[in-house]
Amino acid sequence: MQGLNVTIIVCGQKNSGKTFTIEGNSSSSGIIPLSLNEIFKNGIQRITISSFEVYNDSIRDLLSESDKSLEPKEDPSGITIKGLVEKCASNFKEAITCLSSGKEIERSHRIFRVKVEGKSSVQISQINFVELNGCEYFTHTKRYIQC
């Protein structure tokens, strides 16, 4: 890892396959499992994982036992979410367990965040996998995502 940050966004209408694309199933891996596999194949020994949803201006931790709404905070290193659970994984199996241990979501946007520490602890990369729900309304509002 070279200290780069990446965000992968999946959006589409309801039931269009966003969750399947990002997670996969038992017979076909999605973007997250494929990415986690590559991370560990490249000799990374430890990653930190968090997962949260954003719905109606509230943030809910998907890896926490609590349903308490969390608050974003801005500090010199960027925007953080105070109280967000971050789980460490030292292999692919532990990382996939974090992916499948989250709470169910239906109408919210979900972010699965992976922080990767390089061989020197100074280099930290962050990968955000974002699943946007409710994209079917873009056609009614005439607003589009431009990359």
N, C-alpha and C positions, 0 to 999 in steps of 0.2 A: 504494500500500500504506500502511496506517495503523499498522504496528507490531503487528498482531494475529497470533496463532498459531492454526493450524487443524489438526485431525487428522481425516482421513477414513478410516473403518474399513470394510473389506469382509470379510465372513465368510460361511461356508456350508459345506455338505458337499463332500467330494471330487468333482471334476468338475462342480460346479454353476455354473461360469462366473466365478469370482472373478478369475482372471488376465485373462480376456477383458474383464470389466467395468472393470478398473483400467488395462489396457494397450491393449485394442482389437486390431485387426488392420489389414491394408492397405486394407480397404474400409470399416471402421467404427472411428472413434477412441474410445478409452476415456477414463476420467476424467483420467488423468495428461496425455495429449497435449492434451485439450481445455483443461485448466487451464494448461498451459505456453503454449499458443497465446494465451489471454487475458492472461497475464502480459506477454508480449512485445507484444501489441497495445496494452496500456495504457502503453507508453512505458518500461518497465523495460529498462535497458541491460545488466544483468548479474545472473546468479543463480549460486548455488553449490549443487551437487547431491552427495548421498551416498546410498548404497544398502547396506543390510546385512540380515543374517538373524539371527534368534534361534532357537536350537534347543538343547534340553536345557541351559539356563543358560549357553550359550556364544554369543558374538557373532562373526560372520564378515563381513568386508568383501567386498561383491560387486563393487566396482570395483577392488580391489587384485589384484595378481598373487599375493600370498601367501595361504595358507589358514590363517595363524596366528590363533588366537582372541584377540579384543580384550577389554579390560576397561573397564567404565563407571567414570567418576570424577565425584564431585560437587565443584563449585566454586561461588563466589558467583553466577555467571550461570546455574547450573542443572546438569543432568547432561550430561556430555560423554563421548564414547568416544575414549579416547586411541589415536592411530594411525589413525583412520578417514580414508580418502581422501576429499577434497572436490574435485570438479572444477568449474571455472568454465565457464559457458556464456553467450555474448553474443547468441545467437539461437536460434530454435526448433529448427533442424536440429542444432546442437551439443547441445542439451538432450536431444533424442530419441536421439541417438547414445549418450548416457550411460545412457538407459533400456534400450536394447537391447544394451549392451556388458557387462552384468552376467553373472555365472555362473548356471547353472541351479540352481533350488531345487526341492525336492519336498515335504518334510514340515515345513519350518520356517516361522516367521512372517517376513514380509519387510517392511521399512520403506524407502520411497523418500522421502528428505527433500529439500525445496527451500527454500533460504534466499534471501529476496528483500530486497535493500537498496533502500530508498526513495530519493527524490531527495536527502534529507539523510541522510548516513551514520548518523545516530542512529537512524532508524526501520528496524528489521529485522523482517521477518515470516518466520515459518517455517510451511511446510505439510508435514505428515507424511501420506503415503499408506500405510496399513497393510493388509497382506493376511494375515489370520489363517487358518492352516490347522489342521485337526484340530477344527473346530467341530462335527463330527458326534458327538463324545463328550459334548456338553452334554446331550443327551437321556438318556444313561445316568447322568450324575451329578446330574441335576436342577438344574444351574446354568445361569443365563441371563445374557446381557449386558443390562443395563438402561441406558438413556440418560437 
